Amino acid sequence: MSAVLEMARTLRRRVRELTGEARWDDYVAECADFGEQPMSRREFERLRDDEREHLPGDGRCC
């Protein structure tokens, strides 16, 4: 049974990585490692959206 649970956890993590959802988890873990207070989820997503919109090389023409 534990092998099935491990496979389910791995699958969930992979799906979250593909959708970008895991970035939040990684950010919060990194803040904890450095003893910093993380920004809110809303601020984090807004920053990600701004970076995607303004940084070149994202594969969009406009």
mmCIF file of the N, C-alpha and C atoms, coordinates in Angstrom:
data_MODEL
# 
_entry.id   MODEL 
# 
loop_
_atom_site.group_PDB 
_atom_site.id 
_atom_site.type_symbol 
_atom_site.label_atom_id 
_atom_site.label_alt_id 
_atom_site.label_comp_id 
_atom_site.label_asym_id 
_atom_site.label_entity_id 
_atom_site.label_seq_id 
_atom_site.pdbx_PDB_ins_code 
_atom_site.Cartn_x 
_atom_site.Cartn_y 
_atom_site.Cartn_z 
_atom_site.occupancy 
_atom_site.B_iso_or_equiv 
_atom_site.pdbx_formal_charge 
_atom_site.auth_seq_id 
_atom_site.auth_comp_id 
_atom_site.auth_asym_id 
_atom_site.auth_atom_id 
_atom_site.pdbx_PDB_model_num 
ATOM 1   N N  . MET A 1 1  ? 0.820  -1.197 0.000   1.00 0.00 ? 1  MET A N  1 
ATOM 2   C CA . MET A 1 1  ? 0.000  0.000  0.000   1.00 0.00 ? 1  MET A CA 1 
ATOM 3   C C  . MET A 1 1  ? 0.859  1.253  0.000   1.00 0.00 ? 1  MET A C  1 
ATOM 4   N N  . SER A 1 2  ? 2.000  1.243  0.685   1.00 0.00 ? 2  SER A N  1 
ATOM 5   C CA . SER A 1 2  ? 2.836  2.434  0.739   1.00 0.00 ? 2  SER A CA 1 
ATOM 6   C C  . SER A 1 2  ? 3.436  2.764  -0.621  1.00 0.00 ? 2  SER A C  1 
ATOM 7   N N  . ALA A 1 3  ? 3.662  1.760  -1.458  1.00 0.00 ? 3  ALA A N  1 
ATOM 8   C CA . ALA A 1 3  ? 4.177  2.012  -2.808  1.00 0.00 ? 3  ALA A CA 1 
ATOM 9   C C  . ALA A 1 3  ? 3.146  2.768  -3.638  1.00 0.00 ? 3  ALA A C  1 
ATOM 10  N N  . VAL A 1 4  ? 1.884  2.434  -3.461  1.00 0.00 ? 4  VAL A N  1 
ATOM 11  C CA . VAL A 1 4  ? 0.813  3.122  -4.175  1.00 0.00 ? 4  VAL A CA 1 
ATOM 12  C C  . VAL A 1 4  ? 0.723  4.574  -3.717  1.00 0.00 ? 4  VAL A C  1 
ATOM 13  N N  . LEU A 1 5  ? 0.815  4.789  -2.417  1.00 0.00 ? 5  LEU A N  1 
ATOM 14  C CA . LEU A 1 5  ? 0.780  6.154  -1.891  1.00 0.00 ? 5  LEU A CA 1 
ATOM 15  C C  . LEU A 1 5  ? 1.969  6.973  -2.375  1.00 0.00 ? 5  LEU A C  1 
ATOM 16  N N  . GLU A 1 6  ? 3.123  6.372  -2.417  1.00 0.00 ? 6  GLU A N  1 
ATOM 17  C CA . GLU A 1 6  ? 4.319  7.060  -2.897  1.00 0.00 ? 6  GLU A CA 1 
ATOM 18  C C  . GLU A 1 6  ? 4.168  7.430  -4.373  1.00 0.00 ? 6  GLU A C  1 
ATOM 19  N N  . MET A 1 7  ? 3.628  6.530  -5.163  1.00 0.00 ? 7  MET A N  1 
ATOM 20  C CA . MET A 1 7  ? 3.397  6.827  -6.583  1.00 0.00 ? 7  MET A CA 1 
ATOM 21  C C  . MET A 1 7  ? 2.383  7.958  -6.737  1.00 0.00 ? 7  MET A C  1 
ATOM 22  N N  . ALA A 1 8  ? 1.354  7.959  -5.909  1.00 0.00 ? 8  ALA A N  1 
ATOM 23  C CA . ALA A 1 8  ? 0.348  9.017  -5.961  1.00 0.00 ? 8  ALA A CA 1 
ATOM 24  C C  . ALA A 1 8  ? 0.962  10.362 -5.581  1.00 0.00 ? 8  ALA A C  1 
ATOM 25  N N  . ARG A 1 9  ? 1.805  10.379 -4.553  1.00 0.00 ? 9  ARG A N  1 
ATOM 26  C CA . ARG A 1 9  ? 2.477  11.623 -4.156  1.00 0.00 ? 9  ARG A CA 1 
ATOM 27  C C  . ARG A 1 9  ? 3.394  12.130 -5.262  1.00 0.00 ? 9  ARG A C  1 
ATOM 28  N N  . THR A 1 10 ? 4.120  11.211 -5.888  1.00 0.00 ? 10 THR A N  1 
ATOM 29  C CA . THR A 1 10 ? 5.019  11.588 -6.975  1.00 0.00 ? 10 THR A CA 1 
ATOM 30  C C  . THR A 1 10 ? 4.231  12.149 -8.152  1.00 0.00 ? 10 THR A C  1 
ATOM 31  N N  . LEU A 1 11 ? 3.142  11.501 -8.497  1.00 0.00 ? 11 LEU A N  1 
ATOM 32  C CA . LEU A 1 11 ? 2.296  11.976 -9.586  1.00 0.00 ? 11 LEU A CA 1 
ATOM 33  C C  . LEU A 1 11 ? 1.736  13.357 -9.278  1.00 0.00 ? 11 LEU A C  1 
ATOM 34  N N  . ARG A 1 12 ? 1.280  13.546 -8.058  1.00 0.00 ? 12 ARG A N  1 
ATOM 35  C CA . ARG A 1 12 ? 0.738  14.847 -7.653  1.00 0.00 ? 12 ARG A CA 1 
ATOM 36  C C  . ARG A 1 12 ? 1.800  15.931 -7.763  1.00 0.00 ? 12 ARG A C  1 
ATOM 37  N N  . ARG A 1 13 ? 3.007  15.633 -7.302  1.00 0.00 ? 13 ARG A N  1 
ATOM 38  C CA . ARG A 1 13 ? 4.100  16.602 -7.385  1.00 0.00 ? 13 ARG A CA 1 
ATOM 39  C C  . ARG A 1 13 ? 4.423  16.948 -8.842  1.00 0.00 ? 13 ARG A C  1 
ATOM 40  N N  . ARG A 1 14 ? 4.461  15.943 -9.709  1.00 0.00 ? 14 ARG A N  1 
ATOM 41  C CA . ARG A 1 14 ? 4.770  16.174 -11.130 1.00 0.00 ? 14 ARG A CA 1 
ATOM 42  C C  . ARG A 1 14 ? 3.708  17.050 -11.787 1.00 0.00 ? 14 ARG A C  1 
ATOM 43  N N  . VAL A 1 15 ? 2.444  16.776 -11.492 1.00 0.00 ? 15 VAL A N  1 
ATOM 44  C CA . VAL A 1 15 ? 1.362  17.590 -12.056 1.00 0.00 ? 15 VAL A CA 1 
ATOM 45  C C  . VAL A 1 15 ? 1.481  19.021 -11.553 1.00 0.00 ? 15 VAL A C  1 
ATOM 46  N N  . ARG A 1 16 ? 1.771  19.194 -10.264 1.00 0.00 ? 16 ARG A N  1 
ATOM 47  C CA . ARG A 1 16 ? 1.937  20.538 -9.710  1.00 0.00 ? 16 ARG A CA 1 
ATOM 48  C C  . ARG A 1 16 ? 3.133  21.251 -10.331 1.00 0.00 ? 16 ARG A C  1 
ATOM 49  N N  . GLU A 1 17 ? 4.198  20.535 -10.652 1.00 0.00 ? 17 GLU A N  1 
ATOM 50  C CA . GLU A 1 17 ? 5.342  21.139 -11.323 1.00 0.00 ? 17 GLU A CA 1 
ATOM 51  C C  . GLU A 1 17 ? 4.980  21.583 -12.734 1.00 0.00 ? 17 GLU A C  1 
ATOM 52  N N  . LEU A 1 18 ? 4.232  20.769 -13.446 1.00 0.00 ? 18 LEU A N  1 
ATOM 53  C CA . LEU A 1 18 ? 3.836  21.113 -14.810 1.00 0.00 ? 18 LEU A CA 1 
ATOM 54  C C  . LEU A 1 18 ? 2.921  22.328 -14.859 1.00 0.00 ? 18 LEU A C  1 
ATOM 55  N N  . THR A 1 19 ? 2.057  22.464 -13.881 1.00 0.00 ? 19 THR A N  1 
ATOM 56  C CA . THR A 1 19 ? 1.123  23.581 -13.857 1.00 0.00 ? 19 THR A CA 1 
ATOM 57  C C  . THR A 1 19 ? 1.703  24.823 -13.196 1.00 0.00 ? 19 THR A C  1 
ATOM 58  N N  . GLY A 1 20 ? 2.881  24.710 -12.586 1.00 0.00 ? 20 GLY A N  1 
ATOM 59  C CA . GLY A 1 20 ? 3.494  25.855 -11.929 1.00 0.00 ? 20 GLY A CA 1 
ATOM 60  C C  . GLY A 1 20 ? 3.084  26.010 -10.475 1.00 0.00 ? 20 GLY A C  1 
ATOM 61  N N  . GLU A 1 21 ? 2.204  25.171 -10.025 1.00 0.00 ? 21 GLU A N  1 
ATOM 62  C CA . GLU A 1 21 ? 1.699  25.242 -8.650  1.00 0.00 ? 21 GLU A CA 1 
ATOM 63  C C  . GLU A 1 21 ? 2.793  24.944 -7.621  1.00 0.00 ? 21 GLU A C  1 
ATOM 64  N N  . ALA A 1 22 ? 3.771  24.144 -7.974  1.00 0.00 ? 22 ALA A N  1 
ATOM 65  C CA . ALA A 1 22 ? 4.829  23.766 -7.034  1.00 0.00 ? 22 ALA A CA 1 
ATOM 66  C C  . ALA A 1 22 ? 5.780  24.922 -6.744  1.00 0.00 ? 22 ALA A C  1 
ATOM 67  N N  . ARG A 1 23 ? 5.774  25.943 -7.572  1.00 0.00 ? 23 ARG A N  1 
ATOM 68  C CA . ARG A 1 23 ? 6.675  27.074 -7.335  1.00 0.00 ? 23 ARG A CA 1 
ATOM 69  C C  . ARG A 1 23 ? 6.379  27.771 -6.014  1.00 0.00 ? 23 ARG A C  1 
ATOM 70  N N  . TRP A 1 24 ? 5.109  27.834 -5.669  1.00 0.00 ? 24 TRP A N  1 
ATOM 71  C CA . TRP A 1 24 ? 4.724  28.439 -4.393  1.00 0.00 ? 24 TRP A CA 1 
ATOM 72  C C  . TRP A 1 24 ? 5.295  27.629 -3.227  1.00 0.00 ? 24 TRP A C  1 
ATOM 73  N N  . ASP A 1 25 ? 5.148  26.315 -3.290  1.00 0.00 ? 25 ASP A N  1 
ATOM 74  C CA . ASP A 1 25 ? 5.671  25.440 -2.244  1.00 0.00 ? 25 ASP A CA 1 
ATOM 75  C C  . ASP A 1 25 ? 7.183  25.595 -2.116  1.00 0.00 ? 25 ASP A C  1 
ATOM 76  N N  . ASP A 1 26 ? 7.865  25.668 -3.264  1.00 0.00 ? 26 ASP A N  1 
ATOM 77  C CA . ASP A 1 26 ? 9.320  25.829 -3.262  1.00 0.00 ? 26 ASP A CA 1 
ATOM 78  C C  . ASP A 1 26 ? 9.720  27.170 -2.657  1.00 0.00 ? 26 ASP A C  1 
ATOM 79  N N  . TYR A 1 27 ? 8.960  28.220 -2.991  1.00 0.00 ? 27 TYR A N  1 
ATOM 80  C CA . TYR A 1 27 ? 9.240  29.553 -2.456  1.00 0.00 ? 27 TYR A CA 1 
ATOM 81  C C  . TYR A 1 27 ? 9.076  29.580 -0.932  1.00 0.00 ? 27 TYR A C  1 
ATOM 82  N N  . VAL A 1 28 ? 8.002  29.030 -0.446  1.00 0.00 ? 28 VAL A N  1 
ATOM 83  C CA . VAL A 1 28 ? 7.743  29.010 0.999   1.00 0.00 ? 28 VAL A CA 1 
ATOM 84  C C  . VAL A 1 28 ? 8.826  28.205 1.724   1.00 0.00 ? 28 VAL A C  1 
ATOM 85  N N  . ALA A 1 29 ? 9.231  27.081 1.152   1.00 0.00 ? 29 ALA A N  1 
ATOM 86  C CA . ALA A 1 29 ? 10.288 26.265 1.756   1.00 0.00 ? 29 ALA A CA 1 
ATOM 87  C C  . ALA A 1 29 ? 11.612 27.027 1.781   1.00 0.00 ? 29 ALA A C  1 
ATOM 88  N N  . GLU A 1 30 ? 11.900 27.758 0.711   1.00 0.00 ? 30 GLU A N  1 
ATOM 89  C CA . GLU A 1 30 ? 13.134 28.540 0.659   1.00 0.00 ? 30 GLU A CA 1 
ATOM 90  C C  . GLU A 1 30 ? 13.125 29.644 1.712   1.00 0.00 ? 30 GLU A C  1 
ATOM 91  N N  . CYS A 1 31 ? 11.989 30.309 1.878   1.00 0.00 ? 31 CYS A N  1 
ATOM 92  C CA . CYS A 1 31 ? 11.879 31.347 2.910   1.00 0.00 ? 31 CYS A CA 1 
ATOM 93  C C  . CYS A 1 31 ? 12.102 30.752 4.297   1.00 0.00 ? 31 CYS A C  1 
ATOM 94  N N  . ALA A 1 32 ? 11.550 29.580 4.536   1.00 0.00 ? 32 ALA A N  1 
ATOM 95  C CA . ALA A 1 32 ? 11.727 28.918 5.829   1.00 0.00 ? 32 ALA A CA 1 
ATOM 96  C C  . ALA A 1 32 ? 13.195 28.578 6.061   1.00 0.00 ? 32 ALA A C  1 
ATOM 97  N N  . ASP A 1 33 ? 13.894 28.137 5.006   1.00 0.00 ? 33 ASP A N  1 
ATOM 98  C CA . ASP A 1 33 ? 15.316 27.807 5.131   1.00 0.00 ? 33 ASP A CA 1 
ATOM 99  C C  . ASP A 1 33 ? 16.146 29.013 5.544   1.00 0.00 ? 33 ASP A C  1 
ATOM 100 N N  . PHE A 1 34 ? 15.759 30.195 5.030   1.00 0.00 ? 34 PHE A N  1 
ATOM 101 C CA . PHE A 1 34 ? 16.504 31.412 5.331   1.00 0.00 ? 34 PHE A CA 1 
ATOM 102 C C  . PHE A 1 34 ? 15.929 32.179 6.520   1.00 0.00 ? 34 PHE A C  1 
ATOM 103 N N  . GLY A 1 35 ? 14.859 31.676 7.104   1.00 0.00 ? 35 GLY A N  1 
ATOM 104 C CA . GLY A 1 35 ? 14.246 32.326 8.254   1.00 0.00 ? 35 GLY A CA 1 
ATOM 105 C C  . GLY A 1 35 ? 13.538 33.621 7.898   1.00 0.00 ? 35 GLY A C  1 
ATOM 106 N N  . GLU A 1 36 ? 13.039 33.715 6.674   1.00 0.00 ? 36 GLU A N  1 
ATOM 107 C CA . GLU A 1 36 ? 12.356 34.922 6.211   1.00 0.00 ? 36 GLU A CA 1 
ATOM 108 C C  . GLU A 1 36 ? 10.849 34.701 6.189   1.00 0.00 ? 36 GLU A C  1 
ATOM 109 N N  . GLN A 1 37 ? 10.127 35.785 6.297   1.00 0.00 ? 37 GLN A N  1 
ATOM 110 C CA . GLN A 1 37 ? 8.672  35.743 6.198   1.00 0.00 ? 37 GLN A CA 1 
ATOM 111 C C  . GLN A 1 37 ? 8.294  35.779 4.716   1.00 0.00 ? 37 GLN A C  1 
ATOM 112 N N  . PRO A 1 38 ? 7.579  34.786 4.204   1.00 0.00 ? 38 PRO A N  1 
ATOM 113 C CA . PRO A 1 38 ? 7.206  34.812 2.786   1.00 0.00 ? 38 PRO A CA 1 
ATOM 114 C C  . PRO A 1 38 ? 6.131  35.855 2.512   1.00 0.00 ? 38 PRO A C  1 
ATOM 115 N N  . MET A 1 39 ? 6.130  36.365 1.278   1.00 0.00 ? 39 MET A N  1 
ATOM 116 C CA . MET A 1 39 ? 5.061  37.277 0.877   1.00 0.00 ? 39 MET A CA 1 
ATOM 117 C C  . MET A 1 39 ? 3.771  36.471 0.755   1.00 0.00 ? 39 MET A C  1 
ATOM 118 N N  . SER A 1 40 ? 2.678  37.155 0.636   1.00 0.00 ? 40 SER A N  1 
ATOM 119 C CA . SER A 1 40 ? 1.397  36.451 0.521   1.00 0.00 ? 40 SER A CA 1 
ATOM 120 C C  . SER A 1 40 ? 1.316  35.731 -0.822  1.00 0.00 ? 40 SER A C  1 
ATOM 121 N N  . ARG A 1 41 ? 0.430  34.776 -0.897  1.00 0.00 ? 41 ARG A N  1 
ATOM 122 C CA . ARG A 1 41 ? 0.256  34.030 -2.149  1.00 0.00 ? 41 ARG A CA 1 
ATOM 123 C C  . ARG A 1 41 ? -0.150 34.978 -3.275  1.00 0.00 ? 41 ARG A C  1 
ATOM 124 N N  . ARG A 1 42 ? -1.011 35.924 -2.953  1.00 0.00 ? 42 ARG A N  1 
ATOM 125 C CA . ARG A 1 42 ? -1.466 36.896 -3.956  1.00 0.00 ? 42 ARG A CA 1 
ATOM 126 C C  . ARG A 1 42 ? -0.292 37.736 -4.467  1.00 0.00 ? 42 ARG A C  1 
ATOM 127 N N  . GLU A 1 43 ? 0.560  38.217 -3.563  1.00 0.00 ? 43 GLU A N  1 
ATOM 128 C CA . GLU A 1 43 ? 1.734  38.994 -3.974  1.00 0.00 ? 43 GLU A CA 1 
ATOM 129 C C  . GLU A 1 43 ? 2.682  38.145 -4.823  1.00 0.00 ? 43 GLU A C  1 
ATOM 130 N N  . PHE A 1 44 ? 2.862  36.895 -4.427  1.00 0.00 ? 44 PHE A N  1 
ATOM 131 C CA . PHE A 1 44 ? 3.730  35.985 -5.156  1.00 0.00 ? 44 PHE A CA 1 
ATOM 132 C C  . PHE A 1 44 ? 3.231  35.792 -6.588  1.00 0.00 ? 44 PHE A C  1 
ATOM 133 N N  . GLU A 1 45 ? 1.945  35.529 -6.743  1.00 0.00 ? 45 GLU A N  1 
ATOM 134 C CA . GLU A 1 45 ? 1.377  35.316 -8.066  1.00 0.00 ? 45 GLU A CA 1 
ATOM 135 C C  . GLU A 1 45 ? 1.430  36.590 -8.901  1.00 0.00 ? 45 GLU A C  1 
ATOM 136 N N  . ARG A 1 46 ? 1.196  37.729 -8.279  1.00 0.00 ? 46 ARG A N  1 
ATOM 137 C CA . ARG A 1 46 ? 1.269  38.995 -9.003  1.00 0.00 ? 46 ARG A CA 1 
ATOM 138 C C  . ARG A 1 46 ? 2.684  39.245 -9.517  1.00 0.00 ? 46 ARG A C  1 
ATOM 139 N N  . LEU A 1 47 ? 3.688  38.972 -8.688  1.00 0.00 ? 47 LEU A N  1 
ATOM 140 C CA . LEU A 1 47 ? 5.082  39.125 -9.090  1.00 0.00 ? 47 LEU A CA 1 
ATOM 141 C C  . LEU A 1 47 ? 5.410  38.180 -10.250 1.00 0.00 ? 47 LEU A C  1 
ATOM 142 N N  . ARG A 1 48 ? 4.981  36.941 -10.162 1.00 0.00 ? 48 ARG A N  1 
ATOM 143 C CA . ARG A 1 48 ? 5.206  35.978 -11.254 1.00 0.00 ? 48 ARG A CA 1 
ATOM 144 C C  . ARG A 1 48 ? 4.561  36.446 -12.548 1.00 0.00 ? 48 ARG A C  1 
ATOM 145 N N  . ASP A 1 49 ? 3.335  36.963 -12.465 1.00 0.00 ? 49 ASP A N  1 
ATOM 146 C CA . ASP A 1 49 ? 2.654  37.453 -13.659 1.00 0.00 ? 49 ASP A CA 1 
ATOM 147 C C  . ASP A 1 49 ? 3.398  38.641 -14.260 1.00 0.00 ? 49 ASP A C  1 
ATOM 148 N N  . ASP A 1 50 ? 3.840  39.558 -13.425 1.00 0.00 ? 50 ASP A N  1 
ATOM 149 C CA . ASP A 1 50 ? 4.587  40.723 -13.908 1.00 0.00 ? 50 ASP A CA 1 
ATOM 150 C C  . ASP A 1 50 ? 5.887  40.302 -14.579 1.00 0.00 ? 50 ASP A C  1 
ATOM 151 N N  . GLU A 1 51 ? 6.593  39.347 -13.988 1.00 0.00 ? 51 GLU A N  1 
ATOM 152 C CA . GLU A 1 51 ? 7.845  38.876 -14.577 1.00 0.00 ? 51 GLU A CA 1 
ATOM 153 C C  . GLU A 1 51 ? 7.595  38.202 -15.918 1.00 0.00 ? 51 GLU A C  1 
ATOM 154 N N  . ARG A 1 52 ? 6.573  37.388 -16.006 1.00 0.00 ? 52 ARG A N  1 
ATOM 155 C CA . ARG A 1 52 ? 6.248  36.720 -17.267 1.00 0.00 ? 52 ARG A CA 1 
ATOM 156 C C  . ARG A 1 52 ? 5.892  37.726 -18.352 1.00 0.00 ? 52 ARG A C  1 
ATOM 157 N N  . GLU A 1 53 ? 5.216  38.787 -17.946 1.00 0.00 ? 53 GLU A N  1 
ATOM 158 C CA . GLU A 1 53 ? 4.761  39.786 -18.902 1.00 0.00 ? 53 GLU A CA 1 
ATOM 159 C C  . GLU A 1 53 ? 5.907  40.653 -19.416 1.00 0.00 ? 53 GLU A C  1 
ATOM 160 N N  . HIS A 1 54 ? 6.894  40.931 -18.563 1.00 0.00 ? 54 HIS A N  1 
ATOM 161 C CA . HIS A 1 54 ? 7.923  41.907 -18.912 1.00 0.00 ? 54 HIS A CA 1 
ATOM 162 C C  . HIS A 1 54 ? 9.280  41.323 -19.267 1.00 0.00 ? 54 HIS A C  1 
ATOM 163 N N  . LEU A 1 55 ? 9.527  40.066 -18.979 1.00 0.00 ? 55 LEU A N  1 
ATOM 164 C CA . LEU A 1 55 ? 10.820 39.485 -19.307 1.00 0.00 ? 55 LEU A CA 1 
ATOM 165 C C  . LEU A 1 55 ? 10.795 38.864 -20.699 1.00 0.00 ? 55 LEU A C  1 
ATOM 166 N N  . PRO A 1 56 ? 11.806 39.150 -21.503 1.00 0.00 ? 56 PRO A N  1 
ATOM 167 C CA . PRO A 1 56 ? 11.849 38.551 -22.842 1.00 0.00 ? 56 PRO A CA 1 
ATOM 168 C C  . PRO A 1 56 ? 12.208 37.058 -22.776 1.00 0.00 ? 56 PRO A C  1 
ATOM 169 N N  . GLY A 1 57 ? 11.996 36.380 -23.882 1.00 0.00 ? 57 GLY A N  1 
ATOM 170 C CA . GLY A 1 57 ? 12.383 34.982 -23.978 1.00 0.00 ? 57 GLY A CA 1 
ATOM 171 C C  . GLY A 1 57 ? 11.352 34.001 -23.509 1.00 0.00 ? 57 GLY A C  1 
ATOM 172 N N  . ASP A 1 58 ? 10.124 34.439 -23.385 1.00 0.00 ? 58 ASP A N  1 
ATOM 173 C CA . ASP A 1 58 ? 9.091  33.521 -22.914 1.00 0.00 ? 58 ASP A CA 1 
ATOM 174 C C  . ASP A 1 58 ? 8.359  32.825 -24.062 1.00 0.00 ? 58 ASP A C  1 
ATOM 175 N N  . GLY A 1 59 ? 8.811  33.025 -25.292 1.00 0.00 ? 59 GLY A N  1 
ATOM 176 C CA . GLY A 1 59 ? 8.236  32.305 -26.406 1.00 0.00 ? 59 GLY A CA 1 
ATOM 177 C C  . GLY A 1 59 ? 7.049  32.995 -27.052 1.00 0.00 ? 59 GLY A C  1 
ATOM 178 N N  . ARG A 1 60 ? 6.659  34.142 -26.510 1.00 0.00 ? 60 ARG A N  1 
ATOM 179 C CA . ARG A 1 60 ? 5.544  34.864 -27.113 1.00 0.00 ? 60 ARG A CA 1 
ATOM 180 C C  . ARG A 1 60 ? 6.088  35.943 -28.050 1.00 0.00 ? 60 ARG A C  1 
ATOM 181 N N  . CYS A 1 61 ? 5.340  36.283 -29.047 1.00 0.00 ? 61 CYS A N  1 
ATOM 182 C CA . CYS A 1 61 ? 5.782  37.312 -29.979 1.00 0.00 ? 61 CYS A CA 1 
ATOM 183 C C  . CYS A 1 61 ? 5.436  38.711 -29.489 1.00 0.00 ? 61 CYS A C  1 
ATOM 184 N N  . CYS A 1 62 ? 4.420  38.860 -28.640 1.00 0.00 ? 62 CYS A N  1 
ATOM 185 C CA . CYS A 1 62 ? 3.985  40.188 -28.209 1.00 0.00 ? 62 CYS A CA 1 
ATOM 186 C C  . CYS A 1 62 ? 3.844  40.274 -26.710 1.00 0.00 ? 62 CYS A C  1 
# 
